[in-house]
Amino acid sequence: MSFAHNLETILRFENVTLELGDGDSRVRPLDSVSLEIARSEFVGVVGPSGAGKSTLLAVAGALQSPDSGSVRVLDQELTEMAGSQGKMAKFRLRNIGFVFQSGNLIPALNSADQLRLMNRLAGGSSSFDPMPFLEAVDMAHKAKNLPRQLSGGERQRVGIARALVTRPGLLLVDEPTAALDRARSQQVVALLAEQSKTHGVAVMMVTHDHEVLGHCDRVLEMVDGRLGTFQPATT
Ligand SMILES: Nc1ncnc2c1ncn2[C@@H]1O[C@H](COP(=O)(O)OP(=O)(O)OP(=O)(O)O)[C@@H](O)[C@H]1O
């Protein structure tokens, strides 16, 4: 892989602002936010509750449109698609993977079928084989288990495999360790870091868990809708 290829920008925010609510309760969860995340880069986002982190993920994931500014994912300006929910949904399905708190798996489907469904929704090949994806997260032996037959960490690993089925350029991760103990948290975030390098995915992970930040290439901090470099407290 060439150096130039490594530095390809996958996600770019330029001066993105979004206000929500009305009257006295009006808030600005995104206030002139600019950021760039390159292919294979794993970026953590921390910050106090209500700072705008989930909103940042929603806008990056084409789930919410900003009031102003530019949001590019790969070569697509998301704000240009804002008028068409259909286009947005299609683009999202093909290019953006999501991983949520507890894996967000469908209760009635086993691990392999979670991945098969994702492949089908994205219009993938009918000969799709979920096993290499499950092997990559060390879950091939639980391919036939339902989510309720898996531990929290295992559910999270299946969720990561499922998010990678469509080979997205961008992976958006929201509090992946919220339901996990310390050891499992480290495992899951190490896995995300590894997968970002193997698949060349740009990963943006929102977390309150400062113990996993060592796996990130870079950490940003959101405070009152503004994004800056995270300065860990030195006590
Ligand atoms: N639909 C909405 N209407 C009005 N205000 C909203 C809406 N969604 C979020 N907010 C407000 O926007 C601000 C940012 O919310 P957001 O969920 O992005 O914060 P967060 O950093 O993810 O918080 P947490 O760490 O608690 O999840 C908060 O003040 C929240 O109350």
The ligand as a MOL file (V3000), in Angstrom:
LIG
                    3D

  0  0  0     0  0            999 V3000
M  V30 BEGIN CTAB
M  V30 COUNTS 31 33 0 0 0
M  V30 BEGIN ATOM
M  V30 1 N -33.3960 16.2680 19.0170 0
M  V30 2 C -32.8910 17.1210 19.8930 0
M  V30 3 N -33.5530 18.2610 20.2030 0
M  V30 4 C -33.0360 19.1510 21.0760 0
M  V30 5 N -31.8480 18.9930 21.6880 0
M  V30 6 C -31.1480 17.8730 21.4130 0
M  V30 7 C -31.6280 16.8810 20.5140 0
M  V30 8 N -30.7030 15.8900 20.4510 0
M  V30 9 C -29.6920 16.2370 21.2780 0
M  V30 10 N -29.9580 17.4250 21.8630 0
M  V30 11 C -29.0850 18.1650 22.7880 0
M  V30 12 O -27.8610 18.3930 22.1000 0
M  V30 13 C -26.7630 18.3210 23.0140 0
M  V30 14 C -25.7500 17.2980 22.5220 0
M  V30 15 O -26.3120 15.9900 22.6340 0
M  V30 16 P -25.4740 14.6770 22.2670 0
M  V30 17 O -26.3690 13.5170 22.4740 0
M  V30 18 O -24.8500 14.8520 20.9380 0
M  V30 19 O -24.3280 14.7030 23.4160 0
M  V30 20 P -23.2960 13.5640 23.8380 0
M  V30 21 O -21.9810 14.2360 23.9510 0
M  V30 22 O -23.3890 12.4120 22.9120 0
M  V30 23 O -23.8090 13.1440 25.2740 0
M  V30 24 P -23.7110 11.7210 26.0570 0
M  V30 25 O -22.2340 11.5510 26.3660 0
M  V30 26 O -24.5100 11.9730 27.2970 0
M  V30 27 O -24.2650 10.6710 25.1750 0
M  V30 28 C -27.3640 18.0050 24.3910 0
M  V30 29 O -27.5140 19.2140 25.0870 0
M  V30 30 C -28.7120 17.3960 24.0350 0
M  V30 31 O -29.6250 17.6170 25.0850 0
M  V30 END ATOM
M  V30 BEGIN BOND
M  V30 1 1 1 2
M  V30 2 1 2 3
M  V30 3 2 2 7
M  V30 4 2 3 4
M  V30 5 1 4 5
M  V30 6 2 5 6
M  V30 7 1 6 7
M  V30 8 1 6 10
M  V30 9 1 7 8
M  V30 10 2 8 9
M  V30 11 1 9 10
M  V30 12 1 10 11
M  V30 13 1 11 12
M  V30 14 1 11 30
M  V30 15 1 12 13
M  V30 16 1 13 14
M  V30 17 1 13 28
M  V30 18 1 14 15
M  V30 19 1 15 16
M  V30 20 2 16 17
M  V30 21 1 16 18
M  V30 22 1 16 19
M  V30 23 1 19 20
M  V30 24 2 20 21
M  V30 25 1 20 22
M  V30 26 1 20 23
M  V30 27 1 23 24
M  V30 28 2 24 25
M  V30 29 1 24 26
M  V30 30 1 24 27
M  V30 31 1 28 29
M  V30 32 1 28 30
M  V30 33 1 30 31
M  V30 END BOND
M  V30 END CTAB
M  END
